[in-house]
């Protein structure tokens, strides 16, 4: 069994990047309250850190692989999650734009249309966008004058 840090290095190596090239990254066993059941990573609303949920199927598969970075599809998905969350922090990307960056990353990494990670991310994107459409937008009164 590997550590969470080794799993992260697998994803970073696929991207050809270091952890320091990303906003701060932390591991957590749980999703925030009200999150989708498919959430695997998120941005902390106050601290702007990337949180990776360590109890997800993809993360657990990487932890338990007998080979370092042996589950390449799970590593590709984790790499794409980092790109998704980074897009929110660095570019202020909407969910749709962040998902598009994630799907592009999966394609570049060899897990394009038809692969399990691509299908999972596409499903999560549809679910998230539908959920956003169903919830009312923030009221203008919540903004500072």
Contact map, one row per residue, 1 for C-alpha under 8 A:
1110000000000000000000000000000000000000000000000000000000000011110000000000000000000000000000000000000000000000000000000000000000000000000000000
1111011000000000000000000000000000000000000000000000000000000111100100000000000000000000000000000000000000000000000000000000000000000000000000000
1111111000000000000000000000000000000000000000000000000000000010000000000000000000000000000000000000000000000000000000000000000000000000000000000
0111111100000000000000000010000000000000000000000000010000000010000000000000000000000000000000000000000000000000000000000000000000000000000000000
0011111110000000000000000000000000000000000000000000000000000000000000000000000000000000000000000000000000000000000000000000000000000000000000000
0111111111000000000000000000000000000000000000000000000000000000000100000000000000000000000000000000000000000000000000000000000000000000000000000
0111111111100000000000000000000000000000000000000000000000100110000010000010000000000000000000000000000000000000000000000000000000000000000000000
0001111111110000000000000000000000000000000000000000000000000000000000000000010000000000000000000000000000000000000000000000000000000000000000000
0000111111111000011000000000000000000000000000000000000000000000000000000000000000000000000000000000000000000000000000000000000000000000000000000
0000011111111100000000000000000000000000000000000000000000000000000110000010000000000000000000000000000000000000000000000000000000000000000000000
0000001111111110000000000000000000000000000000000000000000000000000000000011011000000000000000000000000000000000000000000000000000000000000000000
0000000111111111111000000000000000000000000000000000000000000000000000000000001000000000000000000000000000000000000000000000000000000000000000000
0000000011111111110000000000000000000000000000000000000000000000000000000000000000000000000000000000000000000000000000000000000000000000000000000
0000000001111111100000000000000000000000000000000000000000000000000000000011001000000000000000000000000000001000000000000000000000000000000000000
0000000000111111100000000000000000000000000000000000000000000000000000000000001000000000000000000000000000000000000000000000000000000000000000000
0000000000011111110000000000000000000000000000000000000000000000000000000000000000000000000000000000000000000000000000000000000000000000000000000
0000000000011111111010000000000000000000000000000000000000000000000000000000000000000000000000000000000000000000000000000000000000000000000000000
0000000010011001111111000000000000000000000000000000000000000000000000000000000000000000000000000000000000000000000000000000000000000000000000000
0000000010010000111111111000000000000000000000000000000000000000000000000000000000000000000000000000000000000000000000000000000000000000000000000
0000000000000000011111110000000000000000000000000000000000000000000000000000000000000000000000000000000000000000000000000000000000000000000000000
0000000000000000111111100000000000000000000000000000000000000000000000000000000000000000000000000000000000000000000000000000000000000000000000000
0000000000000000011111111000000000000000000000000000000000000000000000000000000000000100000000000000000000000000000000000000000000000000000000000
0000000000000000001111111000000000000000000000011100000000000000000000000000000000000100100000000000000000000000000000000000000000000000000000000
0000000000000000001101111100000000000000000000011100000000000000000000000000000000000000000000000000000000000000000000000000000000000000000000000
0000000000000000001001111110000000000000000000001111000000000000000000000000000000000000000000000000000000000000000000000000000000000000000000000
0000000000000000000000011111000000000000000000001111000000000000000000000000000000000000000000000000000000000000000000000000000000000000000000000
0001000000000000000000001111100000000000000000000011110000000000000000000000000000000000000000000000000000000000000000000000000000000000000000000
0000000000000000000000000111111000000000000000000011110000000000000000000000000000000000000000000000000000000000000000000000000000000000000000000
0000000000000000000000000011111000000000000000000000111000000000000000000000000000000000000000000000000000000000000000000000000000000000000000000
0000000000000000000000000001111100000000000000000000111000000000000000000000000000000000000000000000000000000000000000000000000000000000000000000
0000000000000000000000000001111110100011100000000000100000000000000000000000000000000000000000000000000000000000000000000000000000000000000000000
0000000000000000000000000000011111100000000000000000000000000000000000000000000000000000000000000000000000000000000000000000000000000000000000000
0000000000000000000000000000001111100000000000000000000000000000000000000000000000000000000000000000000000000000000000000000000000000000000000000
0000000000000000000000000000000111110000000000000000000000000000000000000000000000000000000000000000000000000000000000000000000000000000000000000
0000000000000000000000000000001111111010000000000000000000000000000000000000000000000000000000000000000000000000000000000000000000000000000000000
0000000000000000000000000000000001111110000000000000000000000000000000000000000000000000000000000000000000000000000000000000000100000000000000000
0000000000000000000000000000000000111110000000000000000000000000000000000000000000000000000000000000000000000000000000000000000000000000000000000
0000000000000000000000000000000000011111000000000000000000000000000000000000000000000000000000000000000000000000000000000001000000000000000000000
0000000000000000000000000000001000111111110000000000100000000000000000000000000000000000000000000000000000000000000000000001000000000000000000000
0000000000000000000000000000001000000111110000000001110100000000000000000000000010000000000000000000000000000000000000000000000000000000000000000
0000000000000000000000000000001000000011111000000111100000000000000000000000000011001000000000000000000000000000000000000000000000000000000000000
0000000000000000000000000000000000000011111100000111000000000000000000000000000000001000000000000000000000000000000000000000000000000000000000000
0000000000000000000000000000000000000000111110011110000000000000000000000000000000001001100000000000000000000000000000000000000000000000000000000
0000000000000000000000000000000000000000011111111110000000000000000000000000000000000000000000000000000000000000000000000000000000000000000000000
0000000000000000000000000000000000000000001111110000000000000000000000000000000000000000000000000000000000000000000000000000000000000000000000000
0000000000000000000000000000000000000000000111110000000000000000000000000000000000000000000000000000000000000000000000000000000000000000000000000
0000000000000000000000000000000000000000000111111000000000000000000000000000000000000000000000000000000000000000000000000000000000000000000000000
0000000000000000000000110000000000000000001111111100000000000000000000000000000000000000100000000000000000000000000000000000000000000000000000000
0000000000000000000000111100000000000000001100111110000000000000000000000000000000000000000000000000000000000000000000000000000000000000000000000
0000000000000000000000111100000000000000111100011111000000000000000000000000000001001100000000000000000000000000000000000000000000000000000000000
0000000000000000000000001111000000000000111100001111100000000000000000000000000000000000000000000000000000000000000000000000000000000000000000000
0000000000000000000000001111000000000001110000000111110000000000000000000000000000000000000000000000000000000000000000000000000000000000000000000
0000000000000000000000000011111000000011100000000011111100100000000000000000000000000000000000000000000000000000000000000000000000000000000000000
0001000000000000000000000011110000000001000000000001111100110000000000000000000000000000000000000000000000000000000000000000000000000000000000000
0000000000000000000000000000110000000000000000000000111110110000000000000000000000000000000000000000000000000000000000000000000000000000000000000
0000000000000000000000000000000000000001000000000000111111110000000000000000000000000000000000000000000000000000000000000000000000000000000000000
0000000000000000000000000000000000000000000000000000001111111000000000000000000000000000000000000000000000000000000000000000000000000000000000000
0000000000000000000000000000000000000000000000000000000111111100000000000110110000000000000000000000000000000000000000000000000000000000000000000
0000001000000000000000000000000000000000000000000000111111111110000000000100010000000000000000000000000000000000000000000000000000000000000000000
0000000000000000000000000000000000000000000000000000011111111111000000000000000000000000000000000000000000000000000000000000000000000000000000000
0000000000000000000000000000000000000000000000000000000011111111100000100100000000000000000000000000000000000000000000000000000000000000000000000
0100001000000000000000000000000000000000000000000000000001111111100011100110000000000000000000000000000000000000000000000000000000000000000000000
1111001000000000000000000000000000000000000000000000000000111111100000000000000000000000000000000000000000000000000000000000000000000000000000000
1100000000000000000000000000000000000000000000000000000000011111110000000000000000000000000000000000000000000000000000000000000000000000000000000
1100000000000000000000000000000000000000000000000000000000001111111111100000000000000000000000000000000000000000000000000000000000000000000000000
1000000000000000000000000000000000000000000000000000000000000001111101000000000000000000000000000000000000000000000000000000000000000000000000000
0000000000000000000000000000000000000000000000000000000000000000111111100000000000000000000000000000000000000000000000000000000000000000000000000
0100010001000000000000000000000000000000000000000000000000000000111111000000000000000000000000000000000000000000000000000000000000000000000000000
0000001001000000000000000000000000000000000000000000000000000100101111110010000000000000000000000000000000000000000000000000000000000000000000000
0000000000000000000000000000000000000000000000000000000000000100111111110000000000000000000000000000000000000000000000000000000000000000000000000
0000000000000000000000000000000000000000000000000000000000001100101011111110000000000000000000000000000000000000000000000000000000000000000000000
0000000000000000000000000000000000000000000000000000000000000000000011111111000000000000000000000000000000000000000000000000000000000000000000000
0000000000000000000000000000000000000000000000000000000000000000000000111111100000000000000000000000000000000010000110000000000000000000000000000
0000000000000000000000000000000000000000000000000000000001101100000000111111110000000000000000000000000000000000000010000000000000000000000000000
0000001001100100000000000000000000000000000000000000000001000100000010111111111000000000000000000000000000000000000000000000000000000000000000000
0000000000100100000000000000000000000000000000000000000000000000000000011111111100000000000000000000000001001010000010000000000000000000000000000
0000000000000000000000000000000000000000000000000000000001000000000000001111111110000000000000000000000001000000000010000000000000000000000000000
0000000100100000000000000000000000000000000000000000000001100000000000000111111111000000000000000000000000000000000000000000000000000000000000000
0000000000110110000000000000000000000000000000000000000000000000000000000011111111100000000000000000000010000000000000000000000000000000000000000
0000000000000000000000000000000000000000000000000000000000000000000000000001111111110000000000000000111011000000000000000000000000000000000000000
0000000000000000000000000000000000000001100000000000000000000000000000000000111111111000000000000000010000000000000000000000000000000000000000000
0000000000000000000000000000000000000000100000000100000000000000000000000000011111111100000000000000000000000000000000000000000000000000000000000
0000000000000000000000000000000000000000000000000000000000000000000000000000001111111110000000000100110010000000000000000000000000000000000000000
0000000000000000000000000000000000000000000000000000000000000000000000000000000111111111000000000110110000000000000000000000000000000000000000000
0000000000000000000000000000000000000000111000000100000000000000000000000000000011111111100000000100000000000000000000000000000000000000000000000
0000000000000000000001100000000000000000000000000100000000000000000000000000000001111111111000000000000000000000000000000000000000000000000000000
0000000000000000000000000000000000000000000000000000000000000000000000000000000000111111111110001100100000000000000000000000000000000000000000000
0000000000000000000000000000000000000000001000000000000000000000000000000000000000011111111111100100000000000000000000000000000000000000000000000
0000000000000000000000100000000000000000001000010000000000000000000000000000000000001111111110000000000000000000000000000000000000000000000000000
0000000000000000000000000000000000000000000000000000000000000000000000000000000000000111111110000000000000000000000000000000000000000000000000000
0000000000000000000000000000000000000000000000000000000000000000000000000000000000000111111110000000000000000000000000000000000000000000000000000
0000000000000000000000000000000000000000000000000000000000000000000000000000000000000011111111000000000000000000000000000000000000000000000000000
0000000000000000000000000000000000000000000000000000000000000000000000000000000000000011111111111100000000000000000000000000000000000000000000000
0000000000000000000000000000000000000000000000000000000000000000000000000000000000000001000111111100000000000000000000000000000000000000000000000
0000000000000000000000000000000000000000000000000000000000000000000000000000000000000001000011111110000000000000000000000000100110000000000000000
0000000000000000000000000000000000000000000000000000000000000000000000000000000000000000000011111111000000000000000000000000100010000000000000000
0000000000000000000000000000000000000000000000000000000000000000000000000000000000000010000011111111100000000000000000000000000000000000000000000
0000000000000000000000000000000000000000000000000000000000000000000000000000000000111011000011111111110000000000000000000000000000000000000000000
0000000000000000000000000000000000000000000000000000000000000000000000000000000000010000000000111111111000000000000000001000100000000000000000000
0000000000000000000000000000000000000000000000000000000000000000000000000000000000000000000000011111111100000000000000000000000000000000000000000
0000000000000000000000000000000000000000000000000000000000000000000000000000000100110010000000001111111110000000000000000000000000000000000000000
0000000000000000000000000000000000000000000000000000000000000000000000000000000110110000000000000111111111000000000000001000000000000000000000000
0000000000000000000000000000000000000000000000000000000000000000000000000000000100000000000000000011111111100001000001001100000000000000000000000
0000000000000000000000000000000000000000000000000000000000000000000000000000000000000000000000000001111111110001000000000000000000000000000000000
0000000000000000000000000000000000000000000000000000000000000000000000000000001100100000000000000000111111111000000000000000000000000000000000000
0000000000000000000000000000000000000000000000000000000000000000000000000001100100000000000000000000011111111111000011000000000000000000000000000
0000000000000000000000000000000000000000000000000000000000000000000000000000000000000000000000000000001111111111100001000000000000000000000000000
0000000000000000000000000000000000000000000000000000000000000000000000000000000000000000000000000000000111111111000000000000000000000000000000000
0000000000000100000000000000000000000000000000000000000000000000000000000001000000000000000000000000000011111111000000000000000000000000000000000
0000000000000000000000000000000000000000000000000000000000000000000000000000000000000000000000000000000001111111000000000000000000000000000000000
0000000000000000000000000000000000000000000000000000000000000000000000001001000000000000000000000000000001111111111111000000000000000000000000000
0000000000000000000000000000000000000000000000000000000000000000000000000000000000000000000000000000001101111111111001000000000000000000000000000
0000000000000000000000000000000000000000000000000000000000000000000000000000000000000000000000000000000000100011111001100000000000000000000000000
0000000000000000000000000000000000000000000000000000000000000000000000000000000000000000000000000000000000000011111101100000000000000000000000000
0000000000000000000000000000000000000000000000000000000000000000000000000000000000000000000000000000000000000011111111100000000000000000000000000
0000000000000000000000000000000000000000000000000000000000000000000000001000000000000000000000000000000000000010011111110000000000000000000000000
0000000000000000000000000000000000000000000000000000000000000000000000001101100000000000000000000000000001000010001111111000000000000000000000000
0000000000000000000000000000000000000000000000000000000000000000000000000000000000000000000000000000001001100011111111111100000000000000000000000
0000000000000000000000000000000000000000000000000000000000000000000000000000000000000000000000000000000000000000111111111110000000000000000000000
0000000000000000000000000000000000000000000000000000000000000000000000000000000000000000000000000000000000000000000111111111000000000000000000000
0000000000000000000000000000000000000000000000000000000000000000000000000000000000000000000000000010011000000000000011111111100000000000000000000
0000000000000000000000000000000000000000000000000000000000000000000000000000000000000000000000000000001000000000000001111111110000000000000000000
0000000000000000000000000000000000000000000000000000000000000000000000000000000000000000000000000000000000000000000000111111111000000000000000000
0000000000000000000000000000000000000110000000000000000000000000000000000000000000000000000000000000000000000000000000011111111100000000000000000
0000000000000000000000000000000000000000000000000000000000000000000000000000000000000000000000110010000000000000000000001111111110000000000000000
0000000000000000000000000000000000000000000000000000000000000000000000000000000000000000000000000000000000000000000000000111111111000000000000000
0000000000000000000000000000000000000000000000000000000000000000000000000000000000000000000000000000000000000000000000000011111111100000000000000
0000000000000000000000000000000000010000000000000000000000000000000000000000000000000000000000100000000000000000000000000001111111110000000000000
0000000000000000000000000000000000000000000000000000000000000000000000000000000000000000000000110000000000000000000000000000111111111000000000000
0000000000000000000000000000000000000000000000000000000000000000000000000000000000000000000000000000000000000000000000000000011111111100000000000
0000000000000000000000000000000000000000000000000000000000000000000000000000000000000000000000000000000000000000000000000000001111111110000000000
0000000000000000000000000000000000000000000000000000000000000000000000000000000000000000000000000000000000000000000000000000000111111111000000000
0000000000000000000000000000000000000000000000000000000000000000000000000000000000000000000000000000000000000000000000000000000011111111000000000
0000000000000000000000000000000000000000000000000000000000000000000000000000000000000000000000000000000000000000000000000000000001111111000000000
0000000000000000000000000000000000000000000000000000000000000000000000000000000000000000000000000000000000000000000000000000000000111111100000000
0000000000000000000000000000000000000000000000000000000000000000000000000000000000000000000000000000000000000000000000000000000000011111110000000
0000000000000000000000000000000000000000000000000000000000000000000000000000000000000000000000000000000000000000000000000000000000000011111000000
0000000000000000000000000000000000000000000000000000000000000000000000000000000000000000000000000000000000000000000000000000000000000001111101000
0000000000000000000000000000000000000000000000000000000000000000000000000000000000000000000000000000000000000000000000000000000000000000111111100
0000000000000000000000000000000000000000000000000000000000000000000000000000000000000000000000000000000000000000000000000000000000000000011111100
0000000000000000000000000000000000000000000000000000000000000000000000000000000000000000000000000000000000000000000000000000000000000000001111110
0000000000000000000000000000000000000000000000000000000000000000000000000000000000000000000000000000000000000000000000000000000000000000011111110
0000000000000000000000000000000000000000000000000000000000000000000000000000000000000000000000000000000000000000000000000000000000000000001111111
0000000000000000000000000000000000000000000000000000000000000000000000000000000000000000000000000000000000000000000000000000000000000000000011111
0000000000000000000000000000000000000000000000000000000000000000000000000000000000000000000000000000000000000000000000000000000000000000000000111
